[in-house]
Amino acid sequence: MFKVLVCKPESILSDSGVQTIFLISVPSSSFKSPFFYCTFVLAMKKYVDVILPLPLPKYFTYSLPDECAEEVEIGCRVIVPFGRKKFYTAIVRNVHYCAPTEYEVKDISALLDASPILLSTQFKFWEWLADYYLCTQGDVYKAALPSGLKIGIIFNNELFKFL
C-alpha cells in the first residue's frame, strides 16, 4: 500500500511560469527509509493563436488565464491587447501548449463567447478567400463578421466601433 503526499502547488513555480506539482508516493511499510519515489506532474499553461481584424499575415499567440483556460474553444471571440494601449476582438484559431520565443506573450483580457461562433468549415473558407483574393485572414475577418459581433477597438480607455 502507498500513501501519497502532495506539496503545495502555490509555492512551486518554475522560471517559465509553469506550475509544478510534486506527487511523492512512499510505501507505507518503509516510512523510516530515506528512499522514496517522486512523480512530477506539470500543470502546463495554455496558449491560443488568434486572428486579429488587421491586415497581418500571421496569427498571434496569447496565454490563457487559469479561470478561462478550460472554457475557450476554437472559434470563440476574445479581447486581446495589441500594442501598448489597444485592445481588439480576436477569434481563436488554435489552442495549444507551446509558448512563442520571438516575443513576450500577453494574457487575453476576456473571453466573450461560451461556445464557438465560427466552425472549422468557415475557417477553411476564410483561408480559401484570403488565398484567392491575396489578402490576410484579418481582412477576411473584418469583411465577413457582422458588425454586431465586432466589439471594436479600445484605445486610451475609449471604445471605437469598426466601420
N, C-alpha and C positions, 0 to 999 in steps of 0.2 A: 504494500500500500504506500502511496506517495502523498505527501502534503505539499501544497503549493503556496508559496509566499510571493506576494506581489509588491514591488516597490511603488512608491507614489509617482505617477507619471508627471505631475506638475513640476517636480524638482529635477527632471531629467530632460534636457534639450540639447541637441547636437548643434554644431556650428551652422549647419544649413537650415536650422529651424524645424527639422524633422523630429517629432516627439518619439522617444524610445521608451518602451515599456519593458521592464525586465520581469520575466517569469522565472522564478527559481524553484525547482522541484527537488525536494530532498526526500530520500527514502525514510519512512518513519522509523525503521529499525536502526538507522545509523545517524541519529541526531548528534551524537558525540563526535562523529567523524568530521574532519575539516573538508572532506571532499563532497562536492555536490554537483548537480547538473544545472546548467543555466541555459535558458532559451531566450533569445532576443526576438521581440516582435516589434516591427516598426509600424507606427500609425502614420502612413505617408500622407503628405499634403496633396490635394487635388488641384489640378490646373485646367483651365479652359482656353481653347482657341476661339476667338470671336471675329466676326465680320463687323467692321465699323462702317458707318454710312459716309465714307470718304473714298476718294479715288486712290486707294493704296493697294499695291499688288500682292500683299501677303496678309496672313492672319496675325493677330497679336495675342499673346498669351498673358492671362491674368490668373492669380491664385484665388481659390475659393475660401472664404471664411468658414470656420467649422460649423456654424449654425445653418448654413445653406448648402453644405457640401453634398449631402445625401439627396437634396431636392432637385438640384439642377439637372437638366437633360438637354440633349442636342435639340436645337430649335427653339429654346426659350430665350426671352429677351432679358438682358441685364443692363444695369447702368455701370459704366466704367469710366475711370479718369483717363484722360488722354492729354498729355502735355502738363503744364503746371497748374492751370486753373479751369480746364474744360472737362465736362462730363458728357458722354454720348450714350445713346441707347444702342447697344450692340446685340448681335444674335450669336448664340453659342453654336459653334460648328463642330467642336470636338471636346471631349472630356478625357483627361489623361493624368499621368503622374510624373511627367518629365518637365523639369524646370529649364527654361532657356538660359543660356550662358551669355548671350550677346547683350542683354540689357537687364536692368533691375525690374523684377516682377512686382506689380502692384496688385492689391486686392480689388475685387469687384465691389462696388458700393451697395448695390441692391439687386435682388432677383425680382423681376416683375411678373413672371408667369409661373403658375404651379404646374402647368402642362405645356408641351411644345406648341408653338403657333405655326411652325413650318415642319413639313415632313421630309424624309430623305429624297423622295422623288422631286420635290420642289427645289431642294439644294442641287440636285443633278441638273435640273432645268436651268437654274441660275448659273451653274458652271458652263453649260452649253451657251447660254445667252452672252455671258462675258467673253467666251472664246469667239463666238460668231461675230459679235459687234466690236471686238477688240477693245473691251473696257474691263474694269475691275468688278469684282463681286460687290464691292461697296457702292459702285454706281448702279448696279442692278438692284441692290437693296433699297437705295433711295427711290428708284423708279417703281419698284414692284410692290412695296409695302404701303398700305393705305396710311394717310397722314394721321389718322386716329391712333395708330399703333406706334407712331414715332413720337416719343415724348418731346424731343428737341435737344438743344444744347444748353447746358448750364455754364455760364461764364460770369465770373465775379458775382456769384450768388444770384444771377438773374437768368430766367428761363427764356430762351429764344426758340420759337417754333420753326420747324422745317417749312419751307415754302414749296 
